[in-house]
Structures are given as C-alpha cells and as structure tokens.
Amino acid sequence: MRRFRFPFARMLRLREHVEEQKKEALGKVVQERQEVDQAIRHVVAESVRALRQGREGGGLDLWTMQAAALYRERLERERDELLARRGRLEDEEARAREEFLKARAETQVFERLRDRCFQAYRKEWMKEDQKAVDEAAGIQYAATHVREDHDA
C-alpha cells in the first residue's frame, strides 16, 4: 500500500515553527505590557498615598515638605516613563499580533493545500482500490462462468 507524502511538508513545518515563534513573541509582549500596567497602578497608588500622608501629616518642617515634593516629582516622572513605555508596548503588541495573524494565515494556506492533496491522493487510492476489486470480481465472474460451461 502506498503512503501519502505531502510535497510541501517542509514548508508546512517551517510555517508552523514561524507561527509558534510569533505566538511566543506576542505572549512576551503582552506579559511585559501587563507588568508595566501593574507598575503604573503601583506608582499611582504610591503617589496617592504620599499625597494623603502629606496632607494628614501637616508637618511644617521645610525639609520634610521638600523631601515629600521631591518624592512626588520622582513618582510623577516614573509614572510618565511607564506610560510612555506602555504606549510603545501597545504599538509593539499590535505589530506582533499582526505578524502572528499573518504567520497563522500562511500556515493555514499550507494546511488547506495538504488537505486538498490528501483528498486527491485518497480519491486516486479509492479508484485503484475499486479497480482491484472490480478486477477480482471479473476474475471471479469469469471463473464461475467457465465452470458452468464445463458442467453443461
């Protein structure tokens, strides 16, 4: 019995490998963006806490007030940097998602081609199988009729 061999099997495996790489890259970008979002939430919460503490503390000490102001400025800078980083990551995520979808589409083209080739192979194999069955039935029919002719 013949075995099905897909002529573009290497290309399909390559496309599947590329798709997997793009999927992993997308996952890393998404994870990094989630980490940045978490860091932004942390910085905002810390900034709110510092503002509350400054209001509630009510200290008139110049050094304490200046230190609190510097701390809030640092938190604001950090938040701004994180927001800019998140913007870049969102752009990178969109690009990575687009590349993944493109790689997935290319893989699907080869999968459909493989399926069509297999259906053609299967159709041809079924024809050959039917031909062999018909030949066997013809031989059986001829042998039966020859025997009947001898018996008469």
Phi, psi and omega in degrees: 000138180285158179246140179288130176234118179279121185294340182248031183299320180296318179296321179296314178299319178298315180296320178296320179295315179298318179299317179297318178298316180295323179295318178295318179298318178297318179299319179295318180295317179298317179297317180296319178296321178295322177295320178294318177301318178296318179296321178297315178300320179295315181296318179295317178297318179295321179295317177297318178298318180295320178295316178298315181297322179294320179289318183284328182295319177059019180289137180261007179294126183298318181295319180294317180295320180291319178297318179296319179296317178296320179297316179296320177298317178298317178297320178295317177298315180298318179297316179298317178298318179294322178295320177295318179297320179296321177300315177297319180293325177295320176296316179295322178297317179299317179296315180295321178296318179297316179296320179297315180296324177294315179296321179296319179297319178296320178296318181296327177299313180291327177294318178294320178298317177299316180298318178296318178297319179294320178296320177295317177299315182295320179297315179296318179296320179295322177298314179297319180296316179295321178298316179296321178294317179297318178296317178296320179292322178296317178296317179298317180296315180296319180294324180291317181289326177296319180295319179296323178294322180290326181289335185281000000 
